[in-house]
């Protein structure tokens, strides 16, 4: 059944001048699991700054600076985003804002450069101990910092969970002060493929695909993270763009763009049908991207959500969703019906 703000008594009036003056005051912060860090609930995903077509460093710098000005203090990158280029942009940002506490998160790429990880891959082919250290040191040089707040494995298989090699490697990084916390970026659509690793008590955070369509993390992962006080970073909040509501059957991307792989013809067709079914649920006065972010923030297990943002207008619109106003239970209940459990063999 279509839901509307008139029947819900739920009004989101557009007043851009008021939003501008109140952004920083409204930014909400959450505790990042057992680390105790207070991070902005809208973080910054930096993949698009170096890993997608059309990246422009000057535009990226302006957007990053704007995010800091509006209260964003959690920035997620990876060595694989432009072979360190995204990390370098983060390092530049930190120099421009030396008096602001910025939390840095990056990731170690798999040595075999294969996404996603598979159980049959030996750990030595993906994350041998010397390689874990090597890429942590590379990231530190790119960011130009002595310590990174969060170092993450960019892929994972729980087949490696009990292997002492990676356990000793990350423990050493922490003991030496090269990293403050260790996390795992979970393979897409495999939210339970990390539970054994969490049981080692060495993992401080998980990064997982979670959005209106991809609600499976709620089943087991979020329960375990809340039980163990492990931080949750929600990634891909807009389903690679479909939940912006702007895609059509004729949408094209430049050659080499990841979205050409993700939105294979069958997946694009199915996705567009589901987006159309979602449109009547969007409350009056709210955009679909705003609904997508508010849905994620409604779950108490989520520490921060990291939309990719390259343009100033997207920074302002996305950060505007952090104002402490929850979605009504009726809307959240309706969104449960839009869960989509799927499997496509892509990263």
N, C-alpha and C positions, 0 to 999 in steps of 0.2 A: 504494500500500500504506500502511495506517495505521502511524504511527510512535508509539511510547510511550516514556516515560522509563525504564521498566524494562529494555527491550531496548537502549536507548541508553546506559544508565548515566549518565543526565543528570537530576539531581534539583534542583528548585527548591523548597525547603521554605519555607513561610510562617512567619516569625517577626517579627511586626510591631514588637516592642520592639527587636530587634536592628537591623532596618531603620531605625528612627527614629534610633537613636544613631549609625549608621554612614553615613547619607545623604551628609553633606558630605564625609566621608573618601572615599567611593566615587565621587563625581562624577568622571567622566573628562573630560579636556580634550584638544582637538585643535588643531593649527595651522591657521589660517584662510588657507590658500594662501600667496601671496607677501607678504601683509600682515605675516605673522609673529605675528598676534594669537593668544593662547591662549584659545579659546572653549569653553564647555561643550558637550559633544556632544549634550546635550538642551537645545535653546534653547526660546524661548517665542514661539509665534505669536499675535498679538494681534488677529486679524480678529474673532473672536467677541466681543470686548469692546465693539465699537461697530457692527459691521456686520451682526449677526444679531439676531433677536428674542430677548427675554428677558434682555438685558444689564442688569446691575446694577453700578453703579460701586463701591459698597462691597464687594461680593463680589469684583469684579475687583481692587481694591486689596489685599484680603487674600490673594488667590491670587498676585498678583505679588510681594508681600512674602515670602510663603512660599517662592516659587521662588528668590529671592535668598538666603534663609536656607539653602536646601539646595544652594547652589553654582551655580545657573544665572546666567550673566552675558551671554547673548546674547538680545536682544529685538527681534523683527521686527514692524514696524507699517507703515502706509501712510496717506497723506493720505485716500485713499478710504474708509478704515475710519471711518465716521461723520463724514466731512468734517472730519477733523483731531482728532476727539475721542479716538481711540485714541492718537494722538501726544501729546496733552495728558496722558493717563494715564501714558504713559511718562516724560514730563517730571516729573510729580509723583513717580514712583518714584525717579528719579535724585536728587531733592532729599531724599527720605527716606533715601537710602543714599549720601550724598556720599562716604563713605570706601571705597566698593566700586567697583571698575572694572566698569562696565556698558557693553557694546558695543551701540550703537544702530544700527538699520537701518530705513530707511523707503523709500517709493517715490513716484515722480511719476506721477499718474494721466494717462491719455491725454487730450489736449485734446478730442478728439471723444467722450470718455466711452464708447468702444466696446471691449468685451472679447469675443473676443480680437482682436488686431491682424490685419489682412489685408494682403497684399503690394500690393494696388491702392490702399491709402490713402497719399497723399503724406505725407512726413515732416512737412511744414508743418502738416498737419491733426492731427498726433498729438504731435510733440515739437519744435516750433520752438525755436530757441536762447533767445529771450527768455522763453519759457514754462518751459523747463528751469530757468532761474535763478529765475523768479518762484515756482515751487512749491518749490524748494529753500529759498528764503527763508521761505515760509509754514511749511514744516515746522520750520525752525529756530525760528521764533517759537512754534509750538505746543509744541515740546519745551523751549523756553526755553534754548537752547544756542547757543554760537558756532559749533560744528562738529558735524556728524553723522558717525558713523564710516562708514556705508555708505549711499549714495544709489543707488536702483535704478530702472530703467525698469520700470513695472508691466505693460507689454505689450511685444511686440517682433516685428519682421519683419526678416529678414536682407536684404530688399530695400533697407533703409536703411543697411546696414553700411558702405558706402564713402562715404556722404554726409559731407562735412567739417563741416557745420553742427553736428550733435550732437557730433562729435569735438572741435571747438574749444570748445563749450559745457562739456563735462565736464572738459576739460583746464583751463579757466579756473577752474572750481569747486575743483579740486584745488590749483591754484597759489595761489589766494587763501585756502586753508585752510578753506573752507566745508564741504568733505567730505574724508574721508581715503581713501575708496575708492569705486569705481563698479561697480555690478552690473546684471544683467538678470534679471528674473523672466520665465521662458520660458512662452509660451502652453501651456496644458494639452494634453498628447498630441502636442507638436511638439518633442521634445528636440533635434533636429538643426537647428532653425530659429534658430540662434545661432552656428553654427560660423564663419561669415564675420566676425561681430562680434568673436569671440575672436581672430581673426587680426590685428586692428588693434592688439593689445597694450594696449588702453585699459581692458579689462574685468577686474576683479579677482575677481568672483564671479558665479556663476549660481544662480538659485533655480528648482528644477524639481520637478514632481510625480514622486515616486518612492515606491513601496510594493510590497507583495507582488503586487498585480495589475499595476501599472504599472512594469515592469522595463526598458522600452525605453531609458532613459538609459544603461544599461550598454553598449549597442551601439557608439555613437560618442562621445556627449557626455562620459562619464566618462573615456574613453581620452584625449580631447583635453585635458580639464581636468587630468588627472594629468601629461600631457606639458608643459603650460604652467604648471603650479603655480597653477591657478585654483581658488578655494574653491568648494565645492558646498554649497548649503543645500537640504535635502530637505524639501519641503512636502507637505501632504495625506497624512500617513503612514497615516491610518486610512480613506482613500478616502471622505472626508466623512461618516464614521461607520459605514460598512458593516463595516470591519475591527475594530470594537469587538465585533461579534457580537451586537448588541442589536436590530438592525432586524428587523421582520416585515413581512408583506404589508399589515398594517393600520396601520403607522406613519404618523402624520400630523405635519405641522409647521404652525406658525402662518402665516397669510397674509403674503406678502412674504418669507418665509424662502427663502434661496437653495436649500436642499435640495429644495424643491418643484420647482425647475427641473432640478436635477441628477438626482434620482431620478424621472425620468419613468417612467410605468408599465412600459414595456418594459425600461428600464434597471434598475429596481428588481427586477423579476422575475428577470432574468438575474443580477443581482448576488447576490440571495439564494441562488440555486442554487450559485453559486461559493463563497459563504461556507460553505454546508453541506458542500461538497466539501473545504473547508479544515479543518473542525473536527477530523477524525481526526489531523491533522498536529500539532496543538497539544500539546506535551509535557505530561505530567501535572504538576500543580503550577504551571502557567504559564497566564496569561490570553491571549486572542487579541490584545488591544492590546499586551501585553508582547512577544509573538512578533513583531508587526508592527514594533515599534521595534527589537528586536534584529536583525531581518532587515536593516533599513536600515543600522544601525551596523556590520554585518558587511562593508560595502563600504569599502575604504580611501580611495576618492575622496571620500566624504562627510565634510564638515567639521562639520556640525551638522544636526540634524533639529528641526523647529519644530512640534510638535503644538499645536493650539489648546487652551487650558486656562482655564476660567472658575471651576472649583470646586476647593477645597482638596484634596479626595480625588483628583482627577485630576492635580493637580500632584504630589502625593506618589507616586502610582502610576507616572506616566510617568517622573519623575526616578529612581525606583527601578530603572529598566531600565539605568541607567548605572552599571555596577559592574565593567566590564572582563571579564565572563565571556562568552565567545563562544558562539554557537550551534554545535553539532556540524556537521561537513561533511555528514553524512547528512541532517540537517534542512534545511540550505541547499540541498542537491541536490534534495530533495523539493519545496521551495518554488519552484524553477525551473519546475516543471510547472504552477504556478498563474499564470504570466504570462498577461495578458489584453490583447492589442492591440486597441483599440477606437477609435471616433470618434463622438462626439456633439457637435453644434455648439452648445456652451455654453461660458461662460467658465471 
